């Protein structure tokens, strides 16, 4: 028996598993079984909380996509995990330090409803993004050249700004993901500017497809907007079900994201 929390943020749905109070680190076979389980809610990703490998961190996080692959970041999911940890009083402060891959991510309470995530891993290096050729900044879809900009925030992102809204976003995103341009795949964002401090965003995530929202995608679009498009370093990023707020500091390589997290069902027992 496994106890899980069903949580969501802006329509992103997660299973949150506490592998600290109930020791649990699943094999790939167990992850597949968990993904194929007849869940009451739709699931975008599995978020697993583990004890840290390094005493500098409070917790380690592992993230699994719908296809069973392991993700390297999910900021909306991390906010959900943070809410659970704060609510269960697994820390004794208003700050949590997470080890996600090799990166430090810090979560803070801002008020009763919102959580702020700080990341320190902005990179424009080809090796971090997984670009096969760093001179490539476009691809062809249906005989049309589409340009993109790239950044890593612990996971790789390509962002297409001011795209033709008649295009099929999931198809174009999948085409770029399958183009061979990115060695490890890529998350693809489609951003339209409303003002210099507000954008609308859709994201096709690697290993998942288009999702209702994407926290790391919001950060990536805000970073590229600030660096390439001279947009504000403080951004409101709109999704179908709400918005996130970002703040970018390119000089220090830090980006912050603020938003909510909610339970859909708590302490549900799964008989796997």
Residue pairs with C-beta under 8 A, 6 or more apart in sequence:
1 269
1 270
1 271
1 272
2 17
2 22
2 24
2 34
2 269
2 270
2 272
3 18
3 22
3 267
3 268
3 269
3 270
4 15
4 16
4 17
4 268
4 270
5 15
5 16
5 17
5 18
5 80
5 84
5 263
5 265
5 266
5 267
5 268
6 13
6 14
6 15
6 16
6 39
6 40
6 41
6 263
6 264
6 265
6 266
6 268
7 13
7 14
7 15
7 16
7 47
7 80
7 83
7 84
7 261
7 262
7 263
7 264
8 14
8 41
8 80
8 261
8 262
8 264
9 76
9 77
9 79
9 80
9 213
9 215
9 259
9 260
9 261
9 262
10 76
10 212
10 213
10 239
10 240
10 241
10 242
10 243
10 244
10 259
10 260
11 211
11 212
11 213
11 239
11 240
11 241
11 242
12 44
12 45
12 76
12 77
12 211
12 212
12 213
12 214
12 215
13 41
13 42
13 43
13 44
13 264
14 43
14 44
14 45
14 46
14 47
14 76
14 77
14 80
15 34
15 39
15 43
15 45
15 46
15 47
16 47
16 49
16 77
16 80
16 81
16 84
17 24
17 46
17 47
17 48
17 49
18 49
18 84
18 88
19 25
19 48
19 49
19 50
19 51
20 49
20 50
20 51
20 59
20 90
21 88
21 90
24 48
25 48
25 50
25 62
26 34
26 48
28 68
30 272
31 46
31 64
31 68
32 68
33 272
34 46
34 270
34 272
35 43
35 46
35 64
35 66
35 68
37 270
37 272
40 265
40 268
41 264
41 265
43 66
44 66
44 205
44 208
44 211
45 63
45 64
45 65
45 66
45 71
45 74
45 77
45 208
46 63
46 64
47 61
47 62
47 63
47 74
47 77
47 78
47 80
47 81
48 61
48 62
48 63
48 64
49 59
49 60
49 61
49 81
49 84
49 85
50 59
50 60
50 61
50 62
51 59
51 60
52 58
52 59
52 60
52 99
53 60
53 99
54 99
56 97
56 104
57 97
57 98
57 99
57 104
58 91
58 96
58 97
58 98
59 81
59 85
59 90
59 96
59 97
59 98
59 99
60 98
60 99
60 100
61 78
61 81
61 98
61 99
61 100
61 105
62 70
63 70
63 71
63 72
63 73
63 74
63 77
63 100
64 70
64 71
65 71
65 205
65 206
65 207
65 208
66 207
66 208
66 209
67 207
67 208
69 206
69 207
71 155
71 206
71 207
72 100
72 101
72 154
72 155
73 100
73 101
73 103
73 105
73 119
73 153
73 154
73 155
73 216
74 215
74 216
75 117
75 119
75 214
75 215
75 216
75 218
75 219
75 257
76 213
76 214
76 215
76 259
76 261
77 215
78 98
78 100
78 105
78 107
78 117
78 215
79 107
79 115
79 117
79 215
79 259
79 260
79 261
80 261
80 262
81 98
81 107
82 96
82 107
82 115
82 117
82 261
83 115
83 261
83 262
83 263
85 91
85 96
86 94
86 96
86 109
94 108
94 109
95 106
95 107
95 108
96 106
96 107
96 108
97 104
97 105
97 106
98 104
98 105
98 106
98 107
100 154
101 154
103 119
103 120
103 121
103 154
104 120
104 121
105 117
105 118
105 119
105 154
106 117
106 118
107 115
107 116
107 117
107 118
108 115
108 116
108 117
108 118
109 115
109 116
110 116
110 258
113 260
114 258
114 259
114 260
115 258
115 259
115 260
115 261
116 256
116 257
116 258
117 215
117 256
117 257
117 258
118 254
118 255
118 256
119 153
119 154
119 219
119 254
119 255
119 256
119 257
120 252
120 253
120 254
121 152
121 153
121 154
121 253
122 151
122 152
122 153
122 223
122 248
122 250
122 253
122 254
122 255
123 129
123 151
123 152
123 153
123 253
124 150
124 151
124 152
124 227
125 152
126 134
128 152
128 156
129 150
129 151
129 152
129 156
129 157
129 182
129 186
130 156
130 182
130 183
130 184
130 185
130 186
131 150
131 181
131 182
131 183
132 180
132 181
132 182
132 183
133 181
136 181
137 147
137 148
137 149
137 150
138 145
138 146
138 147
138 148
139 145
139 146
139 148
139 175
139 176
139 179
139 181
140 146
141 167
141 171
141 172
141 175
141 176
146 160
146 163
146 172
146 176
147 160
148 158
148 159
148 160
148 176
148 188
149 158
149 159
149 161
149 224
149 228
150 156
150 157
150 158
150 159
150 186
150 224
151 157
151 159
151 220
151 223
151 224
151 227
153 216
153 219
153 220
153 223
153 255
154 216
155 187
155 206
155 216
156 182
156 184
156 185
156 186
156 187
157 186
157 187
157 188
157 189
157 216
157 217
157 220
157 221
158 176
158 182
158 186
158 187
158 188
158 189
159 188
159 189
159 190
159 191
159 217
159 220
159 221
159 224
160 172
160 188
160 189
160 190
160 191
161 191
161 192
161 193
161 224
161 225
161 228
161 229
162 191
162 192
162 193
163 169
163 172
163 190
163 191
163 192
165 192
169 190
169 202
169 204
169 210
170 204
170 209
170 210
172 188
172 190
172 204
173 188
173 190
173 203
173 204
173 210
174 204
174 209
176 182
176 186
176 188
177 185
177 186
177 188
177 204
177 206
185 206
185 207
186 206
187 203
187 204
187 205
187 206
187 214
187 216
187 217
187 220
188 203
188 204
189 201
189 202
189 203
189 214
189 217
189 220
189 221
190 201
190 202
190 203
190 204
191 199
191 200
191 201
191 221
191 225
192 199
192 200
192 201
193 199
193 225
193 229
193 231
194 200
194 238
196 230
196 231
196 232
197 231
197 232
197 234
197 235
197 236
198 235
198 236
198 237
198 238
199 221
199 222
199 225
199 231
199 235
199 236
199 237
199 238
200 238
201 214
201 217
201 218
201 221
201 237
201 238
201 239
202 210
202 239
203 210
203 211
203 213
203 214
203 217
204 210
205 211
205 214
205 217
212 239
212 240
212 241
213 239
213 240
213 241
213 242
213 244
214 239
215 244
215 257
215 259
218 235
218 237
218 239
218 244
218 246
218 257
219 246
219 248
219 255
219 257
221 235
221 237
222 231
222 235
222 237
222 246
222 248
222 255
223 248
223 250
223 255
225 231
225 235
226 232
226 233
226 235
226 248
226 250
227 250
233 247
233 248
233 249
233 250
234 245
234 246
234 247
234 248
235 245
235 246
235 247
235 248
236 243
236 244
236 245
237 243
237 244
237 245
237 246
242 259
242 260
243 259
244 257
244 258
244 259
245 257
245 258
245 259
246 255
246 256
246 257
246 258
247 255
247 256
248 254
248 255
249 255
